[in-house]
Every structure is written in C-alpha cells, then in structure tokens.
Amino acid sequence: MTGKPALAVVGATGAVGTVMLQILSQRADVWGEIRLVATPRSAGRKLTVRGVEVEVVALSEEAFDGIDVAMFDVPDEVSARWAPVAAAKGVVVVDNSGAFRMDPEVPLVVPEVNPHCARNRPRGIIANPNCTTLSMIVALGALHAEFGLRELVVSSYQAVSGAGRAGVDTLRAQLSMVAGTELGTKPGDVRRAVGDLTGPFPEPVALNVVPWAGSLREDGWSSEEMKVRDESRKILGLPKLPVAVTCVRVPVVTTHSLTVHARFQGEVTVDKAREILDTAPGVVLFDNPAAGEFPTPADVVGTDPTWVGRVRRALDDPTALELFVCGDNLRKGAALNTAQIAELVAAELTGRSGVADSA
Ligand SMILES: NC(=O)c1ccc[n+]([C@@H]2O[C@H](COP(=O)([O-])OP(=O)(O)OC[C@H]3O[C@@H](n4cnc5c(N)ncnc54)[C@H](OP(=O)(O)O)[C@@H]3O)[C@@H](O)[C@H]2O)c1
C-alpha cells in the first residue's frame, strides 16, 4: 500500500459511532478516506469527521469497495451478518459488538495488554471487549505482567449509558420525578413514583442501586457477569482464571467503576503496585486518601485513561491487592479501544506494504 489506508465506520450515526467520529477527529490522522455507513434511513445525512462533512452511505457490499479497515459499531446481529461480508472482500474488521468476542478464531484485543494478538486473525475480524471488562483490564494487565494473576473478585458500579441512549433517557426522566421530594425514606416509595418508567432496567435506578446488568444466564448469573469473566480470561491468556463478578447499575450517566480484589502468584507490596500503575501506559494512579484523592465517575467521564485509586494490600492475604478503578465506558470502554486496534492494523498494513514495495 502506498497511501494511507481507507477506513469505513459502520454505525457512524449511533451512540458509539458518534463518540468514534470525535475520537477520529482528535487522534493522529492515519487514515486516507473515512467512509461513514449506517442504515438506508440515515443515508444522505452529513456528519462531521476531521472537520469535514461526510455523507453517510447505506450498508451494502459495495460500501466496502476500496476500504482497508472497517469498524463495526452496530448491533450484534448486524455485525454477525455483515462483518464476514466485509472480511471476504479483504477488509480487516474491528468489531465492537458481542457477535465474535468468544470465537476462538477471532482475537479479543486491548492494545496496552495483548497487541500482538491483533496480527493473528484467521477470519479477518478482530473483536473489541465489552465496556465493563475494558474499564479495568488495562490496570489489571499491567499488574498481571509483573505479579502473575491467580484470581479475581470484582464488583461493578455501572453507568446507565452502558445500556445505550435509552438508559440515559431513563435516568434523566426518573431524576426529574424524584428531585425535590422526600422519596427514598419508605419501602417502595421510589418505585411507586417512577411507575412503569424503568426503561431498560428492572428497577428504578434514581436514588437506588440495581444488582443486575444484561440478561439471565444459567444458575442466576447475568450475561454481563459472564462477559467480564470470559473476556478477562481471553484477553489475559488465562483460560482457567477463577473470576467472581457481581454487576451493579448505579445512577451515573457515563463511566463505569469497579472494586477489584486481585490475588497474585506471590507476595505483593503496595509500593511496587503503585510503581507499576504509575508507569503503565493508559493508566492514571490517583490515590491519596489523606488528601481526599481517589477517582470518581464525575471526574473521570470524558477522559481516556483507566484511573486507579484506593490501592491496598489485602488485610488477610499478602498475595492480594484491593483497588478501585474507573473508566469512561463510551471512550476506552468502546470507541477509543476500537480506534486504537484499527490504528495497530493501519500501521501493520502500511509497514507490510513498505516491505513489499522495497522487495
Ligand atoms: N453503549 C455502550 O456503552 C457500548 C459499549 C461497548 C460496545 N457497544 C456495542 O456497540 C454497538 C453499537 O452500540 P450503540 O450503543 O452505538 O448502538 P446505537 O446507538 O443503537 O447505534 C446503532 C448504529 O448501528 C446502525 N445500524 C443498526 N442497524 C443497522 C443495519 N441493519 N445496517 C446498518 N447499520 C445499522 C445504526 O444506524 P441508523 O442510525 O441508521 O439506525 C446506528 O448507527 C453494539 O453492538 C453495542 O453492544 C456499546
């Protein structure tokens, strides 16, 4: 390849697609053409990327003509159908949906943790992990590289935007219903005030926490909990890692938080853990409780790194650490990681053609 690779953003009009266009406008520009793709409903709409208006085209086989890399920010079933179509035309697909994450022939990539896996893609597809896993895995990957992870116990405090636009609209509507009232003092009073307006959540999320995210899986586990376990194992290359997860929805618009109990192969020290986290790419250590300093979603939202605070050694286990982690679920948790993977592929394609050109 002589010029810059051409990129297609499929699902450019959606929640993740919108953040993607902002991110593509902010990062180093490694792309030639950027083509925007969505449903026929959106065809003809003009969206701005890199400061230029680009007309959206409808998804079709021809939409991939001349394209080198395609990001898919669309529902699972759309990726399941169309990613193989693009891949068959020689396009490298980076898929943000859940359609291919656990496919053994599809690498699941976090560029700070397992960038080498992006090169081995027998189906021409690379998958982007789910937002809850992504919100903690960069910090955990850095600690694992030094200490060797043996076990994870995680609780999430997930923002409503993880359930898409409908989640955000629901929280905002519920907040306006309870603002300025005495609700939250009697059993069921918030539920009665909110009525049917629970949106994608099983319970009111305003003035509440809801111990549920996703759909029901075997033995009472939620799909979100299974994703955190299965995807963490795959990304870290630890297929038998014991992982216990409880996913909880909280009244936060954007930015997932997690408490993490991580057990390692041998004794750990807080000083060494802090040194690792302080120097790990993509991680910010913000941990000074004496000064009231620890990450919270209200400060982390809109930023790129994984923020870590409350670093402690477990009181009863010298091989374990306790952490509090925050990450923006729409940036690193979705669009940013996809953009980073696509940039790895762009570098590879350009480098490869350089070798071919000189041969
Ligand atoms: N929200 C999150 O926090 C998050 C985090 C990580 C991953 N994800 C995943 O990212 C994907 C997109 O999520 P989202 O929240 O951005 O969804 P969304 O807001 O509903 O957007 C969906 C996008 O897909 C397009 N689309 C839908 N059906 C299509 C079809 N048949 N052909 C072509 N385009 C089609 C839509 O185009 P139109 O506008 O033309 O309808 C829109 O651009 C999902 O797989 C989701 O699970 C979401």
The ligand as an SDF file (V2000), in Angstrom:
LIG
                    3D

 48 52  0  0  0  0  0  0  0  0999 V2000
  -23.2810    1.9120   24.5250 N   0  0  0  0  0  0  0  0  0  0  0  0
  -22.1750    1.3510   25.0290 C   0  0  0  0  0  0  0  0  0  0  0  0
  -21.6970    1.6860   26.1470 O   0  0  0  0  0  0  0  0  0  0  0  0
  -21.4340    0.2850   24.2430 C   0  0  0  0  0  0  0  0  0  0  0  0
  -20.1690   -0.0680   24.7200 C   0  0  0  0  0  0  0  0  0  0  0  0
  -19.4370   -1.0490   24.0290 C   0  0  0  0  0  0  0  0  0  0  0  0
  -19.9790   -1.6550   22.9190 C   0  0  0  0  0  0  0  0  0  0  0  0
  -21.2140   -1.3250   22.4790 N   0  0  0  0  0  0  0  0  0  0  0  0
  -21.7120   -2.0190   21.2820 C   0  0  0  0  0  0  0  0  0  0  0  0
  -21.5520   -1.1730   20.1470 O   0  0  0  0  0  0  0  0  0  0  0  0
  -22.5920   -1.4330   19.2130 C   0  0  0  0  0  0  0  0  0  0  0  0
  -23.3090   -0.1220   18.9210 C   0  0  0  0  0  0  0  0  0  0  0  0
  -23.9050    0.3330   20.1220 O   0  0  0  0  0  0  0  0  0  0  0  0
  -24.6040    1.7820   20.2470 P   0  0  0  0  0  0  0  0  0  0  0  0
  -24.8880    1.9650   21.7000 O   0  0  0  0  0  0  0  0  0  0  0  0
  -23.8120    2.7960   19.4970 O   0  0  0  0  0  0  0  0  0  0  0  0
  -25.9910    1.5000   19.4260 O   0  0  0  0  0  0  0  0  0  0  0  0
  -26.9880    2.5530   18.7600 P   0  0  0  0  0  0  0  0  0  0  0  0
  -26.8580    3.8970   19.3810 O   0  0  0  0  0  0  0  0  0  0  0  0
  -28.3150    1.8880   18.7190 O   0  0  0  0  0  0  0  0  0  0  0  0
  -26.4520    2.6900   17.2220 O   0  0  0  0  0  0  0  0  0  0  0  0
  -26.5630    1.6320   16.3120 C   0  0  0  0  0  0  0  0  0  0  0  0
  -25.8830    2.0130   14.9860 C   0  0  0  0  0  0  0  0  0  0  0  0
  -25.9650    0.8860   14.1090 O   0  0  0  0  0  0  0  0  0  0  0  0
  -26.5970    1.2710   12.8990 C   0  0  0  0  0  0  0  0  0  0  0  0
  -27.3880    0.1580   12.4060 N   0  0  0  0  0  0  0  0  0  0  0  0
  -28.3530   -0.5380   13.0480 C   0  0  0  0  0  0  0  0  0  0  0  0
  -28.8430   -1.4990   12.2480 N   0  0  0  0  0  0  0  0  0  0  0  0
  -28.1660   -1.4100   11.0760 C   0  0  0  0  0  0  0  0  0  0  0  0
  -28.2330   -2.1000    9.8500 C   0  0  0  0  0  0  0  0  0  0  0  0
  -29.0990   -3.1150    9.6500 N   0  0  0  0  0  0  0  0  0  0  0  0
  -27.3930   -1.7380    8.8520 N   0  0  0  0  0  0  0  0  0  0  0  0
  -26.5180   -0.7190    9.0360 C   0  0  0  0  0  0  0  0  0  0  0  0
  -26.4040   -0.0050   10.1790 N   0  0  0  0  0  0  0  0  0  0  0  0
  -27.2290   -0.3600   11.1870 C   0  0  0  0  0  0  0  0  0  0  0  0
  -27.4680    2.4520   13.2640 C   0  0  0  0  0  0  0  0  0  0  0  0
  -27.7290    3.2130   12.0970 O   0  0  0  0  0  0  0  0  0  0  0  0
  -29.0490    4.1710   11.9800 P   0  0  0  0  0  0  0  0  0  0  0  0
  -28.7510    5.3970   12.8110 O   0  0  0  0  0  0  0  0  0  0  0  0
  -29.1150    4.4590   10.5200 O   0  0  0  0  0  0  0  0  0  0  0  0
  -30.2020    3.3850   12.5210 O   0  0  0  0  0  0  0  0  0  0  0  0
  -26.5480    3.1740   14.2520 C   0  0  0  0  0  0  0  0  0  0  0  0
  -25.5630    3.8940   13.5400 O   0  0  0  0  0  0  0  0  0  0  0  0
  -23.4840   -2.5150   19.8390 C   0  0  0  0  0  0  0  0  0  0  0  0
  -23.0950   -3.7920   19.3740 O   0  0  0  0  0  0  0  0  0  0  0  0
  -23.1860   -2.3770   21.3160 C   0  0  0  0  0  0  0  0  0  0  0  0
  -23.4100   -3.5800   22.0110 O   0  0  0  0  0  0  0  0  0  0  0  0
  -21.9470   -0.3390   23.0900 C   0  0  0  0  0  0  0  0  0  0  0  0
  1  2  1  0
  2  3  2  0
  2  4  1  0
  4  5  1  0
  4 48  2  0
  5  6  2  0
  6  7  1  0
  7  8  2  0
  8  9  1  0
  8 48  1  0
  9 10  1  0
  9 46  1  0
 10 11  1  0
 11 12  1  0
 11 44  1  0
 12 13  1  0
 13 14  1  0
 14 15  2  0
 14 16  1  0
 14 17  1  0
 17 18  1  0
 18 19  2  0
 18 20  1  0
 18 21  1  0
 21 22  1  0
 22 23  1  0
 23 24  1  0
 23 42  1  0
 24 25  1  0
 25 26  1  0
 25 36  1  0
 26 27  1  0
 26 35  1  0
 27 28  2  0
 28 29  1  0
 29 30  1  0
 29 35  2  0
 30 31  1  0
 30 32  2  0
 32 33  1  0
 33 34  2  0
 34 35  1  0
 36 37  1  0
 36 42  1  0
 37 38  1  0
 38 39  2  0
 38 40  1  0
 38 41  1  0
 42 43  1  0
 44 45  1  0
 44 46  1  0
 46 47  1  0
M  CHG  2   8   1  16  -1
M  END
$$$$
